[in-house]
Amino acid sequence: MKNKRILIVGATGRVGGEVLRRLSEQRTNLRVLVRRPAVIKSLPGGIEAAVGDLGNQAQVAAAVDGVTDVLVAIRDCPEQPELEGNLIDAARAAGVQRFVKVSAFAAGLSPPPGYGRIHAEIENKLQKSGMRCTILRPYMYMQNFFDVASAIRAAGLIPFPLGRCRIAFIDAHDIARVASAVLSNDKHAQGTYVLTGPDAMSVRDCADVLGNSLDRKLRYLPVPQWLAGLMMRRDGISRWDIDMRAELFRMLRAGGEAETTDSVEQLTGKAGTTFAEFAAKNRGAFN
C-alpha cells in the first residue's frame, strides 16, 4: 500500500465517502477530486484535495498526475459518459495502473435499460483503454428506502412501483467495502463483478422486516409507474432521472435482480449485509 496513491472521484457520495473513510483509516496515500473548495474542510485530516470538475480536461489531468489507482463513483447524470470519459483519457495518459469503476448491474444486460446505457458506454471505453480495470455492478441499493422515509414515518407506507418482484438489495456500505478491498491489493485488478445482497426479497418482505425493527406495522403500497413518476416530480427529481428509473423498474418487475452472487464475500472475506441488519442499523432514519 505504501507505493500506492489513490484518487477518489465521488468522495462525497454514499459509496465514495465510505471508501474514503475506510482507506484513510488504513493511512492510505489518498487524493480526492472535489468541485467546491468548501468541501475540503469536511475531509479527514491528511487527505490531499484537488479542486476541479470532470468537465475541465486540464483540471482532470492535474488530478490524476502522479496517482497509481483511480476510483470513480459519481452520481448518474446525462453528461456522465463525457465526464467519466475525460477521467479515463487523463488516467491513461498519466500512466495510471488500475481504474476501478462503480457501475450498475443493468450495464451488463442486452440491451441495457435506464442508467445501464450510460454505464455500458463508459465500461466499453474503459475496457478499450488498455488500463487494468475493475468494474463493480451493484444491484439496487438498500439505501433507496431512504427515498420513501417520509412516507414510512408519516403513514407507515412504502410506496414503490415494483409489484411482487424479488430483489437482492445491497447495502451501499458493502459496495464500499468491496471497492476498498480491491484498491488495497492487486488480487482483483482485472474483472467485472456483480454485487448483490445475500437474500432476494420482495418489498412486502422488506416492509415486514423494517416494521419489526421499528416495532410498528408497515404496509407496502405497489403504486403504478405513472404515480411513482408524479411523486418523484413532487420531490424535485428531474424528468431524465424519472425516465431512467422507469426503465429500471420495468427490468426489476421482470425479475432482473432476483439472483444472488457471492462476490461481496469473495472480494472482502465477509458476507454481505442482510436487510434485517440494515434495518436495525438505520432505525433512526425511519422513526
ABEGO torsion letter per residue (X at the ends): XAABBBBBBGAABAAAAAAAAAAAAAGBBBBBBBABAAAAAABBBGBBBBBEBAABAAAAAAAABGBABBBBBBBBBAAAAAAAAAAAAAAAAAGBABBBBBBBAAAABOBBBEAAAAAAAAAAAAAAAGBBBBBBBBBBBAAAAAAAAAAAAAAGBBBBBAEABBBBBBBAAAAAAAAAAAAABAAAABEBBBBBBABBBBAAAAAAAAAAAAGBBBBBBBBBAAAAAAAAAAAGBBAAAAAAAAAAAAAAAAGAAABBBAAAAAAAGBBBBBAAAAAAAAAAAAX
